[in-house]
Amino acid sequence: MDELDRKIIEILQIDGRASNARIAREVGVSEGTVRRRLRRLIQENVVKIIAVPNLDKMGYSTAALIGLQTAPGQLDGVADAIAEMKEVHYVAITTGAFDVFAWVGMTSTEELGIFLRTKIGTIPGVTRTETFVNLTIKKRTYGLIL
């Protein structure tokens, strides 16, 4: 990946619907060059062009980060079980006080409470959870600024 690839990605991070012609004008190369570069970046799984919904606008006004501690030997099973849940948008195995972090979007705090009790709380190997409810999101990005 070179500087041209980085510039193409940077433009797409701002506007995923940017045309190849517009990108070509902004970076100073031909449209064909952009088309070839973008095709390669997609084929090599460097980038994926997707629609990212605004959860607030879709009625998911309660966002929370859930930290989980797991029993010895249960980490992967817990993380895999959480990753299968449709309500969960992000799962990471981490270092520090929590073994796993999961990010969820819910329609209400009541729905979050039900989710925590009936889904997260029933996973074998979960020993402790702590939930951090977002009050306000000050910054939301969907990729790295290169």
C-alpha positions in Angstrom: 0.0 0.0 0.0 1.4 3.4 -1.0 0.5 7.0 -0.5 -2.0 7.0 -3.4 -3.8 4.1 -1.8 -3.9 6.0 1.5 -5.3 9.1 -0.2 -8.0 7.0 -2.0 -9.0 5.5 1.4 -9.0 8.8 3.1 -11.5 10.3 0.6 -13.7 7.2 0.9 -13.7 7.5 4.7 -15.2 10.9 4.3 -17.6 10.0 1.5 -18.0 6.3 0.8 -20.1 7.2 -2.3 -17.4 9.3 -3.9 -17.1 8.5 -7.6 -13.9 7.2 -9.1 -13.8 10.4 -11.3 -14.0 12.7 -8.2 -11.3 10.7 -6.4 -9.1 10.8 -9.5 -9.5 14.6 -9.7 -8.6 15.0 -6.0 -5.5 12.8 -6.1 -4.3 13.8 -9.6 -4.4 10.5 -11.4 -6.7 8.9 -14.1 -10.1 7.4 -13.3 -8.8 4.1 -14.5 -5.9 4.2 -12.0 -8.4 4.8 -9.2 -10.7 2.0 -10.4 -7.8 -0.5 -10.5 -6.4 0.6 -7.2 -9.8 0.4 -5.5 -10.6 -3.0 -7.0 -7.3 -4.3 -5.6 -7.9 -2.8 -2.2 -11.3 -4.4 -2.0 -10.1 -7.8 -3.4 -7.2 -7.9 -0.8 -9.6 -7.0 2.0 -7.8 -3.8 2.8 -11.1 -1.9 2.6 -14.8 -2.7 2.5 -17.3 -0.2 1.2 -20.5 -0.5 3.3 -23.4 1.5 4.6 -23.1 2.5 8.2 -26.4 3.3 9.8 -26.8 6.0 12.3 -28.3 4.0 15.2 -29.8 7.1 16.8 -31.8 7.9 13.7 -33.0 4.2 13.5 -34.4 4.3 17.0 -31.5 2.8 18.9 -31.0 5.6 21.3 -29.3 3.6 24.1 -25.7 2.7 23.4 -23.6 0.9 25.9 -20.2 -0.7 26.3 -20.2 -3.9 28.3 -17.1 -5.1 30.1 -17.0 -8.8 30.9 -14.7 -10.9 33.1 -14.6 -14.6 32.3 -13.8 -17.8 34.2 -10.4 -19.4 33.4 -10.5 -21.2 30.1 -13.8 -19.7 29.1 -12.7 -16.5 27.3 -13.0 -17.6 23.7 -16.4 -19.3 24.3 -17.8 -16.2 25.9 -16.5 -13.9 23.2 -17.8 -16.2 20.5 -21.3 -16.4 22.1 -21.5 -12.6 22.4 -20.3 -12.2 18.8 -23.3 -14.3 17.6 -25.8 -12.0 19.2 -27.6 -9.7 16.7 -27.8 -6.8 19.3 -24.0 -6.7 19.6 -22.1 -4.5 17.1 -18.5 -4.9 18.3 -16.7 -7.6 20.4 -13.0 -7.4 21.4 -10.9 -9.6 23.6 -8.8 -7.3 25.7 -6.2 -6.8 28.4 -6.8 -5.1 31.7 -9.6 -5.4 34.2 -12.0 -6.9 31.6 -11.4 -9.9 29.3 -14.0 -8.9 26.7 -15.7 -5.6 25.7 -19.0 -5.6 23.7 -20.7 -2.6 22.3 -24.5 -2.7 21.9 -27.2 -0.4 20.6 -30.7 -0.7 22.1 -34.0 1.1 21.7 -34.2 1.9 25.5 -32.6 1.3 28.8 -35.3 -1.2 29.6 -34.4 -3.2 26.5 -30.7 -3.0 27.6 -31.6 -4.3 31.1 -33.5 -7.3 29.6 -30.6 -8.0 27.3 -28.1 -8.0 30.1 -30.3 -10.3 32.3 -31.6 -12.7 29.7 -28.7 -12.9 27.2 -25.4 -11.8 28.7 -26.2 -13.0 32.2 -26.9 -16.5 30.9 -23.6 -17.1 29.1 -21.6 -19.9 30.8 -18.2 -18.6 31.9 -19.2 -15.0 32.5 -18.2 -14.1 36.1 -18.7 -10.4 36.2 -20.0 -7.6 34.0 -20.0 -3.8 34.1 -22.0 -1.7 31.8 -21.1 1.8 30.7 -24.1 3.6 29.1 -23.2 6.4 26.7 -24.7 9.7 27.7 -23.4 11.7 24.8 -21.1 10.7 21.9 -18.7 13.5 21.1 -16.8 11.8 18.3 -17.7 8.9 16.0 -15.4 7.7 13.2 -15.5 4.6 11.2 -11.8 4.1 10.3 -8.3 5.3 10.6 -7.2 8.7 9.3 -4.2 7.8 7.3 
